[in-house]
């Protein structure tokens, strides 16, 4: 067994460094960096407690916010990660938005209009299940808009995220990487279990035929849009237990970077008497 990577080292190992070229290889989707299932599940439990404490400070402080973006190819595990990791947060200060195809009203606005209004305010955490990156992914693969349109959006997205970070909204983005073989297993499992068939659409088979095109689109987005202020992390997601641990570890680090503090009372607590 390979030497286990220390928890504090893991985020840097999964980070897409700004300016680096991304090459998504199926064999990387199964990496665990020496961690076992039992170790990951125990570490996730501890990280969930830490995340709850950090969110409490974030909510009390009200000077900073956090935007968490999840992207993956179909079957990649966005819903499962949100269920296993994001539920560590108190829903009073955390919102989850699942972006579908834009509505008629949304199509009448610029593509970032519907995104910006769902960014959580300072003091809270906003989670995107799919996001503004669909406008350089599906629109590219399915030729929904001309290349001269979507090719400009990488820089526009970078500017949008820079504006958020300069206004004290931290941005962290996760690409959950699964292999093509693992996607096949997950699709087959959905079809075989009555309580999971609803998650499958026949169109998923057609999208699977576009695997190579989507891989190239994701590689371009990760390469062009991982910045110092809004980094992308590629999470090996074939093994769900490692995926959840890795995401939780990175979120702990991102929140610990913030200089959080509890606000001082504007009165003398010692002078208050409760009748």
C-alpha positions as YAML, in Angstrom:
chain: A
units: angstrom
residues:
- id: 1
  name: UNK
  ca: [0.00, 0.00, 0.00]
- id: 2
  name: UNK
  ca: [1.22, 3.47, -0.83]
- id: 3
  name: UNK
  ca: [2.09, 5.80, 2.02]
- id: 4
  name: UNK
  ca: [-1.00, 7.63, 3.23]
- id: 5
  name: UNK
  ca: [-1.08, 11.30, 2.34]
- id: 6
  name: UNK
  ca: [-1.54, 13.52, 5.40]
- id: 7
  name: UNK
  ca: [-4.93, 15.31, 5.63]
- id: 8
  name: UNK
  ca: [-3.31, 18.74, 5.39]
- id: 9
  name: UNK
  ca: [-1.48, 17.70, 2.23]
- id: 10
  name: UNK
  ca: [-4.54, 16.35, 0.45]
- id: 11
  name: UNK
  ca: [-6.07, 19.68, -0.68]
- id: 12
  name: UNK
  ca: [-2.85, 20.73, -2.41]
- id: 13
  name: UNK
  ca: [-2.61, 17.36, -4.15]
- id: 14
  name: UNK
  ca: [-6.13, 17.76, -5.59]
- id: 15
  name: UNK
  ca: [-5.85, 21.45, -6.41]
- id: 16
  name: UNK
  ca: [-5.65, 22.58, -10.03]
- id: 17
  name: UNK
  ca: [-2.86, 25.10, -9.87]
- id: 18
  name: UNK
  ca: [-3.59, 28.28, -11.86]
- id: 19
  name: UNK
  ca: [-2.01, 28.13, -15.30]
- id: 20
  name: UNK
  ca: [-1.62, 24.35, -15.34]
- id: 21
  name: UNK
  ca: [-3.14, 22.24, -18.12]
- id: 22
  name: UNK
  ca: [-5.67, 19.64, -17.00]
- id: 23
  name: UNK
  ca: [-5.68, 16.13, -18.44]
- id: 24
  name: UNK
  ca: [-8.50, 13.99, -17.05]
- id: 25
  name: UNK
  ca: [-7.45, 10.34, -17.06]
- id: 26
  name: UNK
  ca: [-9.94, 7.65, -16.01]
- id: 27
  name: UNK
  ca: [-7.34, 5.86, -13.90]
- id: 28
  name: UNK
  ca: [-7.11, 8.88, -11.58]
- id: 29
  name: UNK
  ca: [-10.77, 8.58, -10.60]
- id: 30
  name: UNK
  ca: [-9.95, 5.63, -8.33]
- id: 31
  name: UNK
  ca: [-7.11, 7.21, -6.33]
- id: 32
  name: UNK
  ca: [-7.30, 7.18, -2.53]
- id: 33
  name: UNK
  ca: [-3.74, 8.33, -1.65]
- id: 34
  name: UNK
  ca: [-3.29, 5.44, 0.78]
- id: 35
  name: UNK
  ca: [-6.51, 6.01, 2.72]
- id: 36
  name: UNK
  ca: [-8.81, 3.11, 3.59]
- id: 37
  name: UNK
  ca: [-12.59, 3.21, 3.79]
- id: 38
  name: UNK
  ca: [-12.64, 2.99, 7.59]
- id: 39
  name: UNK
  ca: [-10.09, 5.80, 7.89]
- id: 40
  name: UNK
  ca: [-12.02, 8.03, 5.51]
- id: 41
  name: UNK
  ca: [-15.33, 7.47, 7.27]
- id: 42
  name: UNK
  ca: [-13.78, 8.24, 10.67]
- id: 43
  name: UNK
  ca: [-12.09, 11.39, 9.31]
- id: 44
  name: UNK
  ca: [-15.32, 12.51, 7.62]
- id: 45
  name: UNK
  ca: [-17.14, 12.25, 10.94]
- id: 46
  name: UNK
  ca: [-14.57, 14.52, 12.60]
- id: 47
  name: UNK
  ca: [-14.58, 16.93, 9.65]
- id: 48
  name: UNK
  ca: [-18.36, 17.24, 9.79]
- id: 49
  name: UNK
  ca: [-18.09, 18.35, 13.42]
- id: 50
  name: UNK
  ca: [-15.42, 20.88, 12.50]
- id: 51
  name: UNK
  ca: [-17.50, 22.19, 9.59]
- id: 52
  name: UNK
  ca: [-20.48, 22.70, 11.87]
- id: 53
  name: UNK
  ca: [-18.34, 24.74, 14.28]
- id: 54
  name: UNK
  ca: [-16.82, 26.82, 11.48]
- id: 55
  name: UNK
  ca: [-20.24, 27.54, 10.00]
- id: 56
  name: UNK
  ca: [-21.44, 28.73, 13.40]
- id: 57
  name: UNK
  ca: [-18.57, 31.23, 13.51]
- id: 58
  name: UNK
  ca: [-19.20, 32.28, 9.90]
- id: 59
  name: UNK
  ca: [-22.88, 32.91, 10.65]
- id: 60
  name: UNK
  ca: [-22.09, 34.93, 13.77]
- id: 61
  name: UNK
  ca: [-19.31, 36.93, 12.11]
- id: 62
  name: UNK
  ca: [-21.33, 37.97, 9.01]
- id: 63
  name: UNK
  ca: [-18.30, 39.46, 7.25]
- id: 64
  name: UNK
  ca: [-17.65, 36.54, 4.89]
- id: 65
  name: UNK
  ca: [-19.60, 34.10, 2.77]
- id: 66
  name: UNK
  ca: [-18.78, 30.87, 0.95]
- id: 67
  name: UNK
  ca: [-19.86, 29.60, -2.47]
- id: 68
  name: UNK
  ca: [-19.34, 25.88, -3.11]
- id: 69
  name: UNK
  ca: [-19.69, 24.64, -6.69]
- id: 70
  name: UNK
  ca: [-20.16, 20.99, -7.66]
- id: 71
  name: UNK
  ca: [-19.78, 19.81, -11.24]
- id: 72
  name: UNK
  ca: [-19.55, 16.26, -12.57]
- id: 73
  name: UNK
  ca: [-20.46, 14.16, -15.54]
- id: 74
  name: UNK
  ca: [-23.80, 12.30, -15.18]
- id: 75
  name: UNK
  ca: [-23.62, 9.86, -12.28]
- id: 76
  name: UNK
  ca: [-20.65, 11.64, -10.76]
- id: 77
  name: UNK
  ca: [-22.17, 11.89, -7.29]
- id: 78
  name: UNK
  ca: [-23.11, 15.54, -6.75]
- id: 79
  name: UNK
  ca: [-26.30, 14.65, -4.87]
- id: 80
  name: UNK
  ca: [-24.56, 12.05, -2.73]
- id: 81
  name: UNK
  ca: [-21.73, 14.42, -1.80]
- id: 82
  name: UNK
  ca: [-24.19, 17.11, -0.79]
- id: 83
  name: UNK
  ca: [-26.08, 14.59, 1.33]
- id: 84
  name: UNK
  ca: [-22.97, 13.21, 3.05]
- id: 85
  name: UNK
  ca: [-20.94, 16.42, 3.49]
- id: 86
  name: UNK
  ca: [-23.05, 19.54, 3.15]
- id: 87
  name: UNK
  ca: [-25.66, 18.31, 5.63]
- id: 88
  name: UNK
  ca: [-23.02, 19.00, 8.29]
- id: 89
  name: UNK
  ca: [-24.15, 22.62, 7.99]
- id: 90
  name: UNK
  ca: [-27.17, 24.12, 9.71]
- id: 91
  name: UNK
  ca: [-29.75, 24.72, 6.93]
- id: 92
  name: UNK
  ca: [-30.59, 28.07, 8.52]
- id: 93
  name: UNK
  ca: [-27.33, 29.38, 7.12]
- id: 94
  name: UNK
  ca: [-26.85, 27.16, 4.08]
- id: 95
  name: UNK
  ca: [-28.75, 27.02, 0.79]
- id: 96
  name: UNK
  ca: [-28.46, 24.48, -2.04]
- id: 97
  name: UNK
  ca: [-29.41, 25.43, -5.60]
- id: 98
  name: UNK
  ca: [-29.77, 22.82, -8.31]
- id: 99
  name: UNK
  ca: [-29.54, 24.46, -11.72]
- id: 100
  name: UNK
  ca: [-31.59, 22.93, -14.53]
- id: 101
  name: UNK
  ca: [-32.12, 24.14, -18.07]
- id: 102
  name: UNK
  ca: [-32.83, 27.90, -17.97]
- id: 103
  name: UNK
  ca: [-36.46, 29.03, -17.91]
- id: 104
  name: UNK
  ca: [-37.96, 31.38, -20.47]
- id: 105
  name: UNK
  ca: [-37.44, 34.34, -18.13]
- id: 106
  name: UNK
  ca: [-33.82, 33.32, -17.46]
- id: 107
  name: UNK
  ca: [-33.10, 33.05, -21.18]
- id: 108
  name: UNK
  ca: [-34.13, 36.68, -21.58]
- id: 109
  name: UNK
  ca: [-31.23, 37.70, -19.31]
- id: 110
  name: UNK
  ca: [-27.49, 37.18, -19.54]
- id: 111
  name: UNK
  ca: [-26.40, 33.66, -18.52]
- id: 112
  name: UNK
  ca: [-24.99, 34.83, -15.16]
- id: 113
  name: UNK
  ca: [-28.18, 36.59, -14.06]
- id: 114
  name: UNK
  ca: [-29.80, 33.51, -12.55]
- id: 115
  name: UNK
  ca: [-26.49, 32.50, -10.98]
- id: 116
  name: UNK
  ca: [-25.68, 35.76, -9.22]
- id: 117
  name: UNK
  ca: [-29.00, 36.06, -7.47]
- id: 118
  name: UNK
  ca: [-28.53, 32.63, -5.85]
- id: 119
  name: UNK
  ca: [-25.15, 33.44, -4.32]
- id: 120
  name: UNK
  ca: [-25.57, 33.33, -0.55]
- id: 121
  name: UNK
  ca: [-25.07, 36.55, 1.44]
- id: 122
  name: UNK
  ca: [-22.19, 37.12, 3.83]
- id: 123
  name: UNK
  ca: [-22.53, 34.94, 6.89]
- id: 124
  name: UNK
  ca: [-23.95, 32.06, 4.89]
- id: 125
  name: UNK
  ca: [-22.92, 29.20, 2.63]
- id: 126
  name: UNK
  ca: [-24.34, 28.69, -0.84]
- id: 127
  name: UNK
  ca: [-23.99, 25.38, -2.66]
- id: 128
  name: UNK
  ca: [-24.47, 24.98, -6.42]
- id: 129
  name: UNK
  ca: [-25.41, 21.58, -7.83]
- id: 130
  name: UNK
  ca: [-24.33, 22.37, -11.40]
- id: 131
  name: UNK
  ca: [-23.67, 26.03, -12.03]
- id: 132
  name: UNK
  ca: [-22.63, 28.77, -14.44]
- id: 133
  name: UNK
  ca: [-20.11, 26.28, -15.83]
- id: 134
  name: UNK
  ca: [-22.91, 24.58, -17.75]
- id: 135
  name: UNK
  ca: [-22.57, 27.56, -20.10]
- id: 136
  name: UNK
  ca: [-19.14, 26.34, -21.18]
- id: 137
  name: UNK
  ca: [-20.02, 22.63, -20.93]
- id: 138
  name: UNK
  ca: [-23.37, 21.53, -22.33]
- id: 139
  name: UNK
  ca: [-23.64, 24.57, -24.60]
- id: 140
  name: UNK
  ca: [-20.26, 23.63, -26.06]
- id: 141
  name: UNK
  ca: [-20.87, 19.91, -26.44]
- id: 142
  name: UNK
  ca: [-24.40, 20.26, -27.85]
- id: 143
  name: UNK
  ca: [-23.59, 23.35, -29.95]
- id: 144
  name: UNK
  ca: [-26.33, 25.38, -28.26]
- id: 145
  name: UNK
  ca: [-24.48, 28.63, -28.92]
- id: 146
  name: UNK
  ca: [-21.68, 29.44, -31.38]
- id: 147
  name: UNK
  ca: [-18.06, 28.92, -30.34]
- id: 148
  name: UNK
  ca: [-17.44, 32.65, -30.62]
- id: 149
  name: UNK
  ca: [-19.99, 33.08, -27.83]
- id: 150
  name: UNK
  ca: [-19.06, 30.33, -25.35]
- id: 151
  name: UNK
  ca: [-15.31, 30.80, -25.83]
- id: 152
  name: UNK
  ca: [-15.57, 34.29, -24.31]
- id: 153
  name: UNK
  ca: [-17.28, 32.98, -21.21]
- id: 154
  name: UNK
  ca: [-14.17, 31.59, -19.51]
- id: 155
  name: UNK
  ca: [-12.84, 35.11, -18.98]
- id: 156
  name: UNK
  ca: [-16.30, 36.38, -18.04]
- id: 157
  name: UNK
  ca: [-16.66, 33.65, -15.42]
- id: 158
  name: UNK
  ca: [-13.23, 34.44, -14.01]
- id: 159
  name: UNK
  ca: [-14.19, 38.10, -13.68]
- id: 160
  name: UNK
  ca: [-17.51, 37.19, -12.06]
- id: 161
  name: UNK
  ca: [-15.80, 34.99, -9.49]
- id: 162
  name: UNK
  ca: [-13.09, 37.60, -8.89]
- id: 163
  name: UNK
  ca: [-15.81, 40.14, -8.15]
- id: 164
  name: UNK
  ca: [-17.34, 37.75, -5.60]
- id: 165
  name: UNK
  ca: [-14.03, 37.10, -3.84]
- id: 166
  name: UNK
  ca: [-13.23, 40.82, -3.73]
- id: 167
  name: UNK
  ca: [-16.55, 41.24, -1.95]
- id: 168
  name: UNK
  ca: [-15.66, 38.64, 0.69]
- id: 169
  name: UNK
  ca: [-17.45, 35.66, -0.85]
- id: 170
  name: UNK
  ca: [-14.96, 32.79, -1.01]
- id: 171
  name: UNK
  ca: [-15.39, 30.47, -4.00]
- id: 172
  name: UNK
  ca: [-14.36, 26.81, -4.01]
- id: 173
  name: UNK
  ca: [-15.17, 24.47, -6.89]
- id: 174
  name: UNK
  ca: [-15.23, 20.68, -7.04]
- id: 175
  name: UNK
  ca: [-15.14, 18.49, -10.12]
- id: 176
  name: UNK
  ca: [-16.15, 14.97, -9.07]
- id: 177
  name: UNK
  ca: [-14.26, 12.68, -11.42]
- id: 178
  name: UNK
  ca: [-15.58, 9.20, -12.15]
- id: 179
  name: UNK
  ca: [-14.37, 6.74, -14.77]
- id: 180
  name: UNK
  ca: [-16.49, 5.64, -17.70]
- id: 181
  name: UNK
  ca: [-16.65, 2.12, -16.25]
- id: 182
  name: UNK
  ca: [-17.89, 3.46, -12.92]
- id: 183
  name: UNK
  ca: [-20.57, 5.51, -14.66]
- id: 184
  name: UNK
  ca: [-21.78, 2.31, -16.37]
- id: 185
  name: UNK
  ca: [-21.98, 0.52, -13.00]
- id: 186
  name: UNK
  ca: [-23.94, 3.37, -11.44]
- id: 187
  name: UNK
  ca: [-26.38, 3.58, -14.35]
- id: 188
  name: UNK
  ca: [-26.95, -0.19, -14.20]
- id: 189
  name: UNK
  ca: [-27.57, 0.03, -10.45]
- id: 190
  name: UNK
  ca: [-30.14, 2.76, -10.96]
- id: 191
  name: UNK
  ca: [-31.99, 0.63, -13.49]
- id: 192
  name: UNK
  ca: [-31.92, -2.41, -11.20]
- id: 193
  name: UNK
  ca: [-33.27, -0.73, -8.06]
- id: 194
  name: UNK
  ca: [-36.93, 0.40, -8.02]
- id: 195
  name: UNK
  ca: [-36.21, 3.32, -5.71]
- id: 196
  name: UNK
  ca: [-33.48, 4.65, -8.01]
- id: 197
  name: UNK
  ca: [-35.01, 4.25, -11.48]
- id: 198
  name: UNK
  ca: [-36.46, 7.76, -11.21]
- id: 199
  name: UNK
  ca: [-32.91, 9.14, -11.34]
- id: 200
  name: UNK
  ca: [-32.31, 7.61, -14.77]
- id: 201
  name: UNK
  ca: [-33.34, 9.08, -18.10]
- id: 202
  name: UNK
  ca: [-32.99, 7.33, -21.47]
- id: 203
  name: UNK
  ca: [-31.22, 10.50, -22.60]
- id: 204
  name: UNK
  ca: [-28.42, 9.58, -20.17]
- id: 205
  name: UNK
  ca: [-27.36, 6.86, -22.61]
- id: 206
  name: UNK
  ca: [-27.09, 9.42, -25.42]
- id: 207
  name: UNK
  ca: [-25.07, 11.76, -23.20]
- id: 208
  name: UNK
  ca: [-22.75, 8.86, -22.36]
- id: 209
  name: UNK
  ca: [-21.89, 8.63, -26.05]
- id: 210
  name: UNK
  ca: [-20.49, 12.17, -25.70]
- id: 211
  name: UNK
  ca: [-18.01, 11.11, -23.00]
- id: 212
  name: UNK
  ca: [-14.95, 12.29, -24.93]
- id: 213
  name: UNK
  ca: [-16.54, 15.61, -25.85]
- id: 214
  name: UNK
  ca: [-17.53, 16.28, -22.23]
- id: 215
  name: UNK
  ca: [-14.07, 15.31, -21.00]
- id: 216
  name: UNK
  ca: [-12.52, 17.87, -23.33]
- id: 217
  name: UNK
  ca: [-15.05, 20.51, -22.24]
- id: 218
  name: UNK
  ca: [-14.31, 19.86, -18.56]
- id: 219
  name: UNK
  ca: [-10.57, 19.93, -19.18]
- id: 220
  name: UNK
  ca: [-10.90, 23.33, -20.84]
- id: 221
  name: UNK
  ca: [-13.05, 24.75, -18.04]
- id: 222
  name: UNK
  ca: [-10.73, 23.47, -15.30]
- id: 223
  name: UNK
  ca: [-7.66, 24.72, -17.13]
- id: 224
  name: UNK
  ca: [-9.06, 28.15, -17.93]
- id: 225
  name: UNK
  ca: [-10.95, 28.84, -14.71]
- id: 226
  name: UNK
  ca: [-8.89, 27.59, -11.78]
- id: 227
  name: UNK
  ca: [-7.62, 30.79, -10.22]
- id: 228
  name: UNK
  ca: [-5.90, 31.70, -6.97]
- id: 229
  name: UNK
  ca: [-9.09, 33.25, -5.65]
- id: 230
  name: UNK
  ca: [-11.53, 30.64, -6.97]
- id: 231
  name: UNK
  ca: [-9.70, 27.32, -7.30]
- id: 232
  name: UNK
  ca: [-10.88, 24.08, -8.86]
- id: 233
  name: UNK
  ca: [-10.26, 20.76, -7.13]
- id: 234
  name: UNK
  ca: [-10.49, 17.46, -9.01]
- id: 235
  name: UNK
  ca: [-11.87, 14.85, -6.61]
- id: 236
  name: UNK
  ca: [-11.35, 11.14, -7.38]
- id: 237
  name: UNK
  ca: [-14.95, 9.96, -7.03]
- id: 238
  name: UNK
  ca: [-15.10, 6.30, -8.04]
- id: 239
  name: UNK
  ca: [-14.95, 5.47, -4.34]
- id: 240
  name: UNK
  ca: [-17.68, 7.47, -2.64]
- id: 241
  name: UNK
  ca: [-16.11, 7.22, 0.80]
- id: 242
  name: UNK
  ca: [-12.91, 8.87, -0.39]
- id: 243
  name: UNK
  ca: [-14.84, 11.50, -2.36]
- id: 244
  name: UNK
  ca: [-16.78, 12.61, 0.71]
- id: 245
  name: UNK
  ca: [-13.72, 12.70, 2.94]
- id: 246
  name: UNK
  ca: [-11.70, 14.70, 0.39]
- id: 247
  name: UNK
  ca: [-14.43, 17.30, -0.12]
- id: 248
  name: UNK
  ca: [-14.90, 17.71, 3.62]
- id: 249
  name: UNK
  ca: [-11.15, 18.11, 4.15]
- id: 250
  name: UNK
  ca: [-10.93, 20.86, 1.55]
- id: 251
  name: UNK
  ca: [-13.96, 22.68, 2.94]
- id: 252
  name: UNK
  ca: [-12.42, 22.65, 6.40]
- id: 253
  name: UNK
  ca: [-9.28, 24.25, 5.00]
- id: 254
  name: UNK
  ca: [-11.18, 26.87, 3.01]
- id: 255
  name: UNK
  ca: [-13.22, 27.95, 6.04]
- id: 256
  name: UNK
  ca: [-10.19, 27.91, 8.34]
- id: 257
  name: UNK
  ca: [-8.48, 30.39, 6.02]
- id: 258
  name: UNK
  ca: [-11.05, 33.02, 6.95]
- id: 259
  name: UNK
  ca: [-10.22, 35.28, 9.92]
- id: 260
  name: UNK
  ca: [-13.50, 34.45, 11.63]
- id: 261
  name: UNK
  ca: [-14.36, 35.95, 14.99]
- id: 262
  name: UNK
  ca: [-17.39, 36.27, 17.18]
- id: 263
  name: UNK
  ca: [-18.70, 39.86, 17.26]
- id: 264
  name: UNK
  ca: [-18.24, 41.74, 20.50]
- id: 265
  name: UNK
  ca: [-21.47, 42.75, 22.26]
- id: 266
  name: UNK
  ca: [-22.47, 46.41, 22.10]
- id: 267
  name: UNK
  ca: [-23.41, 46.32, 25.77]
- id: 268
  name: UNK
  ca: [-21.87, 45.22, 29.07]
- id: 269
  name: UNK
  ca: [-23.05, 41.63, 29.67]
- id: 270
  name: UNK
  ca: [-22.19, 41.90, 33.37]
- id: 271
  name: UNK
  ca: [-24.72, 44.69, 33.78]
- id: 272
  name: UNK
  ca: [-27.63, 42.57, 32.57]
- id: 273
  name: UNK
  ca: [-29.85, 40.97, 35.16]
- id: 274
  name: UNK
  ca: [-32.44, 38.42, 34.09]
- id: 275
  name: UNK
  ca: [-35.56, 38.87, 36.22]
...
